[in-house]
Amino acid sequence: MGKRRDTSLEINFDGLTDTITNLVGSLILLVVLVIAATRPKVRGLAELPAPDKSVGAERAIDPLLEELSRMRTQIEGVDGEIQRMEARVPELAGEIRQLRADGEASE
């Protein structure tokens, strides 16, 4: 019997891997460039137009001023409630100390 020849071929995928990697990298770069090109530009405050001084603009601001006034009133009410609660803290702390002392004495 003679020697059998090895008829299998070794396939090298290095070139295919490099090609796919380059293609994917190019696509990612293309997507980033498209996003950067289509993103709206943010204007600075210096570039904003001056506010309209017409009567219509003042009327549009009136409801906002009313809402602001209402919110300030609510904030003042909440501040008052917080101050009343803070005034009760020492009294409640004393009650807690008393209850703890009573609980320890009963054990």
C-alpha positions as CSV (number, residue, x, y, z in Angstrom):
1,M,0.0,0.0,0.0
2,G,1.2,3.4,-0.9
3,K,1.1,6.5,1.1
4,R,-2.1,8.5,0.9
5,R,-1.7,12.0,-0.1
6,D,-3.4,14.6,2.1
7,T,-5.9,16.2,-0.3
8,S,-7.4,18.7,2.1
9,L,-6.8,22.4,1.6
10,E,-6.2,24.9,4.4
11,I,-8.4,27.9,3.9
12,N,-7.1,31.2,5.2
13,F,-9.8,33.6,6.3
14,D,-7.4,36.5,7.2
15,G,-8.1,38.5,4.1
16,L,-11.9,38.0,4.5
17,T,-11.7,39.1,8.1
18,D,-9.7,42.2,7.3
19,T,-12.2,43.1,4.5
20,I,-15.2,42.7,6.8
21,T,-13.5,44.7,9.6
22,N,-12.7,47.6,7.2
23,L,-16.3,47.6,5.8
24,V,-17.8,47.7,9.3
25,G,-15.4,50.5,10.4
26,S,-16.3,52.5,7.2
27,L,-20.0,52.1,7.8
28,I,-19.6,53.3,11.4
29,L,-17.6,56.3,10.3
30,L,-20.3,57.1,7.7
31,V,-23.1,56.9,10.2
32,V,-21.2,59.3,12.6
33,L,-20.6,61.8,9.8
34,V,-24.2,61.7,8.7
35,I,-25.4,62.2,12.3
36,A,-23.0,65.1,12.7
37,A,-24.1,66.7,9.5
38,T,-27.8,66.5,10.1
39,R,-27.8,67.5,13.8
40,P,-29.4,70.9,14.3
41,K,-27.0,73.6,15.3
42,V,-27.4,75.1,18.8
43,R,-27.3,78.8,18.7
44,G,-25.7,80.8,21.5
45,L,-27.6,83.5,23.5
46,A,-25.9,86.2,21.6
47,E,-27.4,84.9,18.3
48,L,-31.0,84.8,19.6
49,P,-33.3,87.4,18.3
50,A,-34.3,90.3,20.6
51,P,-37.7,89.7,22.3
52,D,-40.7,91.1,20.6
53,K,-41.9,94.3,22.3
54,S,-45.4,94.2,20.7
55,V,-48.6,94.2,22.7
56,G,-49.3,90.6,21.6
57,A,-46.0,89.5,23.2
58,E,-47.0,91.2,26.5
59,R,-50.3,89.5,26.5
60,A,-48.6,86.1,26.0
61,I,-46.5,86.8,29.0
62,D,-49.4,87.7,31.3
63,P,-50.5,84.0,31.9
64,L,-47.0,83.1,32.7
65,L,-46.7,85.9,35.3
66,E,-50.0,84.7,36.8
67,E,-48.7,81.2,37.0
68,L,-45.4,82.4,38.6
69,S,-47.4,84.3,41.2
70,R,-49.5,81.3,42.0
71,M,-46.4,79.1,42.3
72,R,-44.8,81.7,44.7
73,T,-47.9,81.6,46.9
74,Q,-47.7,77.8,47.0
75,I,-44.0,77.9,47.9
76,E,-44.7,80.4,50.7
77,G,-47.4,78.1,52.1
78,V,-45.0,75.1,52.0
79,D,-42.3,77.1,53.7
80,G,-44.8,78.0,56.5
81,E,-45.7,74.3,56.9
82,I,-42.0,73.4,57.1
83,Q,-41.4,76.0,59.7
84,R,-44.3,74.7,61.8
85,M,-43.0,71.2,61.5
86,E,-39.5,72.2,62.5
87,A,-40.9,73.9,65.6
88,R,-42.5,70.6,66.7
89,V,-39.2,68.6,66.3
90,P,-37.9,69.3,69.8
91,E,-41.3,68.5,71.4
92,L,-41.5,65.2,69.4
93,A,-37.9,64.3,70.3
94,G,-38.7,64.7,74.0
95,E,-41.8,62.5,73.6
96,I,-39.6,59.8,71.9
97,R,-37.0,60.0,74.7
98,Q,-39.8,59.6,77.2
99,L,-41.3,56.6,75.4
100,R,-37.9,54.9,75.2
101,A,-37.3,55.5,78.9
102,D,-40.8,54.1,79.8
103,G,-40.1,51.1,77.6
104,E,-36.7,50.4,79.2
105,A,-38.2,50.8,82.7
106,S,-41.0,48.3,82.0
107,E,-38.5,45.6,80.9
